Amino acid sequence: MRHEPLDPKLFTENRARLAKLLPPKSIAVFNANDVLPINADATWPLRQNSDLLHLTGVEQEETLLLLFPDADDEKMREVLFLREPNELNELWEGHKLRKDEAQKRTGIWQVKWTQDFWQVFHRLVCEAERVFLNTNEHKRAACPVQTRDDRFIAEVQRRYPLHTYQRLAPLMHALRLVKSGREVAVIDRACQLTRRGFMRVLKFVEPGKTETDVEAEFAHEFIRGRGRFAYDPIVATGANACCLHYQENAAPLKKGQLLLLDVGAVVANYNSDMTRTIPVSGRFSRRQRAIYNAVLRVLRASTAALKPGLKPKEWQKASEAMMTEELLSLGLLKPSDVKKQTDEKPAVKKYFMHGLGHPIGLDVHDVGDTTQPMEAGWVMTVEPGIYIPAEQMAVRLEDTVLITDRGPVNFMANIPLEADEIEDAMAR
């Protein structure tokens, strides 16, 4: 674990919040993610199940969490199961959690080895009426392979076919969407590490460097700060920025181009997400500045609009209306284009074709029911953009923002954003 351990009160509080949502006589089980194969004898590093992280903070494979708030034996209301350490395993993979270490890290005092799970589960499930099980239910998820959760669901239903089974995902989505104060503090730390990377890059970028060089500067700062990239970074110069998920990050930086940087740090598994667009030569051309400021105005207005009670689709629609006016002013749209548009094909989508933002937390595109009105405690990205392949450039700007009853709190307010700020920082 690269980062410093988080306060176990975070996980204790998260489990208590979930326990309040479970109906009487309900037992819930959470699995670690699989360690996935690559090629030959290689495997990917474990990317832990985010729900398990939310409730325990444990980043170890073959971990299970069992919650049974109504268990007759009070000591069995929270049980954590860990892979038992052995000398050979630790020789190859490093230190594994001992029971006392897991107790301190999670606030769970009943810790057992994974091989004891079915014996303990049988004892407790006989008291239960409902069994809550977990799956990945993000609406844009593609799940072509069987997961550890899938295998567990099949096995537990085979063993106990007469119980009532229910979904954990809706409960976890509701809990994770509204961040606690402790979670907000960690997200802010990730945003500040992102700032440090960006400030380093502003001093570095110039014609002749490459997108790869720029990515390496971010990597240096993130790793030194005990973090890592929250997602594969997008470092896109010129026409490359018109590809929304550009990944090559290899082209040379040329005089007169814009450089789009969609990069965020993750700290202790909590993510940030930032986009800035900067001039490779250190100064925006008149045309570049006009497009930049148009996107900036939409970003500012859309950020200010974030408030409890607003539906995300209403927020998106308002931003598209603002962007339509900006595109008309820039001459990219004509009044006749707007007149001919339909609800299914708005004119604005030619230049601003993606969503305005998304929840963020333990996942960059975090879970949650975004058909519902926003609430205080949501953390959202705000990311309008204009993409002009014919001019071989794009501008996207993005901040990570907390919604509160007193107005939005922008975690990235101290990261240069105004065109003059960008130019001044690059000049220094």
C-alpha positions as CSV (number, residue, x, y, z in Angstrom):
1,M,0.0,0.0,0.0
2,R,1.7,3.2,-1.2
3,H,-0.5,5.7,0.7
4,E,-0.7,6.2,4.4
5,P,-3.6,4.3,6.0
6,L,-6.8,6.2,6.4
7,D,-8.6,6.8,9.7
8,P,-10.5,3.5,10.4
9,K,-13.4,5.7,11.6
10,L,-14.2,6.4,7.9
11,F,-14.9,2.7,7.4
12,T,-16.7,2.2,10.7
13,E,-19.0,5.1,9.8
14,N,-19.6,3.7,6.3
15,R,-20.6,0.3,7.6
16,A,-22.9,1.9,10.2
17,R,-24.6,3.9,7.4
18,L,-25.2,0.7,5.4
19,A,-26.5,-1.2,8.4
20,K,-29.3,1.3,8.8
21,L,-30.4,0.6,5.2
22,L,-30.6,-3.2,5.6
23,P,-34.0,-4.6,6.4
24,P,-34.3,-6.7,9.6
25,K,-32.7,-10.2,9.6
26,S,-30.5,-9.3,6.6
27,I,-27.0,-10.6,5.9
28,A,-24.7,-8.9,3.4
29,V,-21.5,-10.2,1.8
30,F,-18.8,-8.3,-0.2
31,N,-16.0,-9.9,-2.2
32,A,-12.6,-8.7,-3.2
33,N,-12.0,-8.5,-7.0
34,D,-10.1,-11.2,-8.8
35,V,-6.4,-10.9,-9.6
36,L,-6.7,-11.0,-13.4
37,P,-4.3,-12.8,-15.8
38,I,-2.5,-11.0,-18.6
39,N,-0.3,-13.3,-20.7
40,A,2.0,-16.2,-19.9
41,D,2.4,-16.3,-16.1
42,A,1.7,-12.6,-15.6
43,T,-1.2,-11.0,-13.8
44,W,-2.5,-7.4,-13.4
45,P,-2.0,-5.7,-10.1
46,L,-5.1,-6.1,-8.0
47,R,-7.6,-3.3,-8.4
48,Q,-9.8,-3.8,-5.3
49,N,-13.6,-3.9,-5.4
50,S,-14.7,-0.3,-4.6
51,D,-17.5,-1.3,-2.3
52,L,-15.2,-3.4,-0.2
53,L,-12.8,-0.4,-0.1
54,H,-15.6,1.8,1.0
55,L,-16.4,-0.4,3.9
56,T,-13.0,-1.7,5.0
57,G,-10.1,0.0,3.1
58,V,-8.5,-3.5,2.7
59,E,-6.6,-3.8,-0.6
60,Q,-5.7,-7.5,-0.3
61,E,-6.9,-10.3,-2.6
62,E,-9.3,-13.0,-1.5
63,T,-10.9,-10.8,1.2
64,L,-14.6,-11.0,2.2
65,L,-16.7,-8.8,4.4
66,L,-19.8,-10.3,6.1
67,L,-22.3,-7.9,7.8
68,F,-25.2,-9.2,9.9
69,P,-26.5,-6.3,12.1
70,D,-29.1,-8.5,13.8
71,A,-26.9,-11.5,14.6
72,D,-27.7,-12.9,18.0
73,D,-24.0,-13.0,18.8
74,E,-22.9,-9.4,18.8
75,K,-19.3,-10.4,18.0
76,M,-20.5,-11.8,14.6
77,R,-22.3,-8.7,13.3
78,E,-19.2,-7.7,11.4
79,V,-16.7,-10.3,10.2
80,L,-13.7,-9.7,8.0
81,F,-12.1,-12.7,6.2
82,L,-8.5,-12.5,5.0
83,R,-6.2,-14.7,3.0
84,E,-4.0,-16.4,5.6
85,P,-0.3,-15.3,5.3
86,N,2.3,-18.0,4.7
87,E,6.1,-17.9,4.2
88,L,6.1,-18.8,0.5
89,N,3.4,-16.3,-0.4
90,E,5.0,-13.5,1.4
91,L,8.4,-14.4,-0.2
92,W,7.0,-13.6,-3.6
93,E,4.3,-11.0,-3.0
94,G,5.3,-9.3,0.2
95,H,3.6,-8.7,3.5
96,K,0.0,-9.8,4.1
97,L,-2.2,-8.4,6.8
98,R,-2.3,-10.1,10.2
99,K,-5.5,-10.2,12.2
100,D,-4.4,-7.5,14.6
101,E,-3.3,-5.2,11.7
102,A,-6.6,-5.6,10.0
103,Q,-8.5,-4.8,13.2
104,K,-6.6,-1.5,13.5
105,R,-7.0,-0.6,9.9
106,T,-10.7,-1.4,9.5
107,G,-12.2,-1.1,13.0
108,I,-13.6,-4.7,12.6
109,W,-12.7,-6.8,15.6
110,Q,-13.8,-10.2,14.4
111,V,-11.2,-11.2,11.8
112,K,-10.9,-14.8,10.4
113,W,-9.1,-16.5,7.6
114,T,-10.8,-16.9,4.2
115,Q,-10.9,-20.7,4.5
116,D,-13.3,-20.4,7.5
117,F,-15.9,-18.4,5.5
118,W,-18.4,-21.1,4.6
119,Q,-18.5,-22.5,8.1
120,V,-19.2,-19.1,9.6
121,F,-21.6,-18.1,6.9
122,H,-23.7,-21.3,7.4
123,R,-24.0,-20.6,11.1
124,L,-25.2,-17.1,10.5
125,V,-27.3,-17.5,7.4
126,C,-29.5,-19.9,9.2
127,E,-30.6,-16.9,11.4
128,A,-31.2,-14.6,8.4
129,E,-34.2,-14.1,6.2
130,R,-32.6,-12.1,3.4
131,V,-29.2,-12.3,1.8
132,F,-27.9,-9.2,0.1
133,L,-25.3,-9.9,-2.6
134,N,-23.2,-7.6,-4.8
135,T,-22.7,-7.0,-8.5
136,N,-21.3,-4.2,-10.7
137,E,-24.4,-2.4,-11.8
138,H,-22.9,0.8,-13.4
139,K,-25.2,1.5,-16.3
140,R,-22.3,1.8,-18.8
141,A,-20.4,-1.3,-17.5
142,A,-19.5,-4.1,-19.9
143,C,-19.1,-7.4,-18.1
144,P,-18.1,-10.0,-20.6
145,V,-16.3,-12.2,-18.1
146,Q,-17.5,-14.0,-15.0
147,T,-16.4,-12.1,-11.8
148,R,-15.7,-13.3,-8.3
149,D,-19.1,-11.9,-7.3
150,D,-20.8,-13.9,-10.1
151,R,-19.3,-17.2,-8.9
152,F,-20.1,-16.4,-5.3
153,I,-23.8,-15.7,-6.1
154,A,-24.1,-19.0,-8.0
155,E,-22.6,-20.9,-5.1
156,V,-24.5,-19.3,-2.3
157,Q,-27.8,-19.7,-4.1
158,R,-27.0,-23.4,-4.8
159,R,-26.3,-24.0,-1.1
160,Y,-29.3,-22.0,0.2
161,P,-32.0,-21.9,-2.5
162,L,-34.9,-21.0,-0.2
163,H,-33.6,-17.7,1.2
164,T,-34.7,-14.3,-0.2
165,Y,-32.0,-12.7,-2.2
166,Q,-31.6,-8.9,-2.8
167,R,-29.2,-6.5,-4.5
168,L,-26.6,-4.6,-2.6
169,A,-25.8,-2.3,-5.6
170,P,-28.7,0.2,-5.1
171,L,-27.8,0.6,-1.4
172,M,-24.1,1.0,-2.0
173,H,-24.8,3.5,-4.9
174,A,-26.9,5.7,-2.6
175,L,-24.2,5.6,0.1
176,R,-21.2,6.2,-2.1
177,L,-22.8,9.0,-4.0
178,V,-23.1,11.2,-0.9
179,K,-19.6,11.7,0.4
180,S,-18.8,12.0,4.1
181,G,-16.6,14.8,5.4
182,R,-13.7,12.2,5.7
183,E,-14.1,11.2,2.1
184,V,-14.2,14.8,1.0
185,A,-10.9,15.5,2.7
186,V,-9.2,12.7,0.8
187,I,-10.6,13.8,-2.5
188,D,-9.3,17.2,-1.8
189,R,-5.9,15.7,-1.2
190,A,-6.0,14.0,-4.6
191,C,-7.0,17.4,-6.2
192,Q,-4.0,19.1,-4.6
193,L,-1.6,16.5,-5.8
194,T,-3.1,17.0,-9.3
195,R,-2.4,20.7,-8.9
196,R,1.3,20.0,-8.1
197,G,1.6,17.9,-11.2
198,F,0.0,20.6,-13.4
199,M,2.2,23.4,-12.0
200,R,5.2,21.3,-12.8
201,V,4.0,20.8,-16.3
202,L,3.3,24.5,-16.9
203,K,7.0,25.2,-16.3
204,F,8.0,22.3,-18.6
205,V,5.9,22.5,-21.8
206,E,7.5,24.1,-24.9
207,P,7.8,23.2,-28.6
208,G,10.1,20.2,-29.2
209,K,9.0,18.2,-26.1
210,T,6.6,15.3,-26.6
211,E,3.3,14.2,-25.1
212,T,5.2,11.4,-23.5
213,D,7.6,13.8,-21.9
214,V,4.6,15.7,-20.4
215,E,3.0,12.5,-19.1
216,A,6.3,11.6,-17.4
217,E,6.3,15.0,-15.5
218,F,2.9,14.2,-14.1
219,A,4.0,10.7,-13.2
220,H,7.1,12.1,-11.3
221,E,4.9,14.4,-9.2
222,F,2.2,11.8,-8.5
223,I,4.5,9.0,-7.5
224,R,6.6,11.4,-5.3
225,G,3.3,12.4,-3.6
226,R,2.5,8.7,-2.8
227,G,-0.3,8.7,-5.4
228,R,-0.7,7.5,-9.0
229,F,-2.8,8.3,-12.1
230,A,-6.5,8.1,-11.4
231,Y,-7.0,6.9,-15.0
232,D,-4.9,6.6,-18.2
233,P,-4.0,10.3,-18.8
234,I,-4.9,12.1,-22.0
235,V,-2.0,14.3,-23.2
236,A,-3.2,15.5,-26.6
237,T,-1.7,18.2,-28.8
238,G,-3.3,19.7,-31.9
239,A,-5.8,17.5,-33.7
240,N,-5.2,14.6,-31.2
241,A,-7.3,16.6,-28.7
242,C,-10.4,16.0,-30.9
243,C,-10.3,12.3,-29.9
244,L,-12.2,12.3,-26.6
245,H,-10.2,9.3,-25.2
246,Y,-6.9,9.8,-27.0
247,Q,-4.4,7.4,-25.4
248,E,-1.2,7.4,-27.5
249,N,0.5,10.4,-25.8
250,A,3.4,10.2,-28.2
251,A,3.3,13.2,-30.6
252,P,5.7,16.1,-30.6
253,L,4.5,19.4,-29.3
254,K,4.6,22.1,-32.1
255,K,4.7,25.8,-32.0
256,G,1.2,27.4,-32.2
257,Q,-0.6,24.2,-31.0
258,L,-2.9,23.8,-28.0
259,L,-2.2,21.0,-25.6
260,L,-5.2,19.3,-23.8
261,L,-4.3,17.7,-20.5
262,D,-7.0,15.4,-19.0
263,V,-5.1,14.1,-15.9
264,G,-6.0,13.4,-12.3
265,A,-4.3,11.9,-9.3
266,V,-5.7,9.3,-7.0
267,V,-4.8,9.3,-3.3
268,A,-5.8,6.4,-1.0
269,N,-8.1,5.1,-3.7
270,Y,-10.1,8.4,-3.9
271,N,-9.9,10.1,-7.3
272,S,-9.6,13.5,-8.8
273,D,-10.3,14.6,-12.4
274,M,-8.9,17.7,-14.1
275,T,-8.7,19.0,-17.6
276,R,-6.7,22.1,-18.7
277,T,-5.9,23.3,-22.2
278,I,-2.6,25.3,-22.6
279,P,-0.7,26.9,-25.5
280,V,2.5,25.0,-26.4
281,S,4.3,28.2,-27.2
282,G,3.2,29.9,-23.9
283,R,0.6,32.3,-25.4
284,F,-2.8,31.8,-26.9
285,S,-3.6,33.1,-30.4
286,R,-6.6,35.4,-30.7
287,R,-8.7,32.6,-32.1
288,Q,-7.5,30.1,-29.4
289,R,-8.3,32.6,-26.7
290,A,-11.8,33.3,-28.0
291,I,-12.6,29.5,-28.0
292,Y,-10.9,29.1,-24.6
293,N,-12.9,31.8,-23.0
294,A,-16.2,30.5,-24.5
295,V,-15.6,27.1,-22.8
296,L,-14.5,28.9,-19.6
297,R,-17.7,30.9,-19.4
298,V,-19.7,27.7,-19.7
299,L,-17.6,26.0,-17.1
300,R,-18.0,28.9,-14.6
301,A,-21.8,29.1,-15.1
302,S,-22.2,25.3,-14.9
303,T,-20.2,25.1,-11.7
304,A,-22.2,27.9,-10.1
305,A,-25.4,26.1,-11.1
306,L,-24.6,23.0,-9.0
307,K,-27.0,22.7,-6.1
308,P,-29.2,20.2,-4.3
309,G,-32.5,19.5,-6.0
310,L,-31.2,20.0,-9.6
311,K,-31.4,17.0,-11.9
312,P,-28.3,16.1,-13.9
313,K,-30.2,16.1,-17.1
314,E,-31.5,19.6,-16.5
315,W,-28.0,20.7,-15.7
316,Q,-26.7,19.2,-18.9
317,K,-29.5,20.8,-21.0
318,A,-28.8,24.3,-19.5
319,S,-25.1,23.9,-20.4
320,E,-25.9,22.9,-23.9
321,A,-28.1,26.0,-24.3
322,M,-25.2,28.2,-23.1
323,M,-22.7,26.4,-25.4
324,T,-25.1,26.9,-28.3
325,E,-24.9,30.7,-27.8
326,E,-21.1,30.6,-27.5
327,L,-20.8,28.6,-30.7
328,L,-23.0,31.1,-32.5
329,S,-20.8,33.9,-31.3
330,L,-17.7,32.1,-32.6
331,G,-19.2,31.5,-36.0
332,L,-19.1,27.7,-35.6
333,L,-22.9,27.5,-35.7
334,K,-25.3,29.5,-37.8
335,P,-28.8,30.5,-36.8
336,S,-30.1,28.2,-39.5
337,D,-28.3,25.3,-37.8
338,V,-30.1,26.0,-34.6
339,K,-33.4,26.4,-36.4
340,K,-33.1,23.0,-38.0
341,Q,-32.0,21.1,-34.9
342,T,-34.2,18.5,-33.3
343,D,-34.4,17.1,-29.7
344,E,-32.7,13.9,-30.9
345,K,-30.0,15.9,-32.8
346,P,-29.2,19.2,-31.2
347,A,-26.9,21.5,-33.2
348,V,-24.5,21.9,-30.3
349,K,-23.5,18.2,-30.4
350,K,-21.4,18.8,-33.5
351,Y,-18.8,20.6,-31.3
352,F,-19.8,19.6,-27.7
353,M,-20.8,15.9,-27.9
354,H,-20.3,14.5,-24.4
355,G,-21.8,14.8,-21.0
356,L,-21.1,17.9,-18.8
357,G,-19.9,15.9,-15.8
358,H,-20.1,12.8,-13.7
359,P,-19.9,11.7,-10.0
360,I,-16.4,10.9,-8.8
361,G,-15.1,9.2,-5.7
362,L,-13.7,5.7,-5.3
363,D,-14.2,5.3,-9.1
364,V,-13.5,8.1,-11.6
365,H,-17.0,7.5,-13.1
366,D,-18.5,6.8,-9.7
367,V,-21.7,4.8,-9.1
368,G,-25.0,6.4,-8.2
369,D,-28.5,7.1,-9.6
370,T,-28.0,10.2,-11.7
371,T,-31.6,10.2,-12.7
372,Q,-32.4,11.6,-9.3
373,P,-31.9,15.2,-8.1
374,M,-28.4,16.1,-6.8
375,E,-27.8,16.2,-3.1
376,A,-25.4,17.9,-0.8
377,G,-22.4,15.7,-0.5
378,W,-22.2,14.7,-4.2
379,V,-18.8,15.3,-5.8
380,M,-19.1,16.1,-9.5
381,T,-16.8,16.9,-12.4
382,V,-17.7,19.8,-14.6
383,E,-16.2,19.5,-18.1
384,P,-17.5,21.4,-21.1
385,G,-15.5,21.4,-24.3
386,I,-15.4,22.6,-27.9
387,Y,-13.9,20.3,-30.5
388,I,-13.0,21.6,-34.0
389,P,-11.3,18.9,-36.2
390,A,-11.3,21.3,-39.2
391,E,-9.0,23.7,-37.2
392,Q,-7.1,20.8,-35.6
393,M,-7.7,21.9,-32.1
394,A,-10.0,21.4,-29.1
395,V,-10.5,23.1,-25.7
396,R,-11.8,21.2,-22.7
397,L,-11.8,22.5,-19.1
398,E,-12.7,20.5,-16.1
399,D,-12.8,20.8,-12.3
400,T,-13.8,18.5,-9.4
401,V,-16.5,20.2,-7.3
402,L,-18.4,19.4,-4.1
403,I,-22.2,20.2,-3.9
404,T,-23.3,21.7,-0.6
405,D,-26.3,23.5,0.8
406,R,-24.3,26.7,0.8
407,G,-23.1,26.6,-2.8
408,P,-20.5,24.6,-4.8
409,V,-17.0,24.1,-3.4
410,N,-14.4,23.8,-6.1
411,F,-11.5,21.7,-5.0
412,M,-9.5,23.0,-8.0
413,A,-10.1,26.7,-7.5
414,N,-6.4,27.2,-6.8
415,I,-5.3,25.6,-10.1
416,P,-4.6,28.1,-12.8
417,L,-7.6,28.4,-15.2
418,E,-8.0,31.9,-16.7
419,A,-6.0,32.4,-19.9
420,D,-3.9,35.1,-18.4
421,E,-3.1,32.9,-15.4
422,I,-2.0,30.1,-17.7
423,E,0.2,32.4,-19.8
424,D,1.8,34.0,-16.7
425,A,2.6,30.6,-15.1
426,M,4.2,29.4,-18.3
427,A,6.2,32.5,-18.7
428,R,7.6,32.1,-15.1
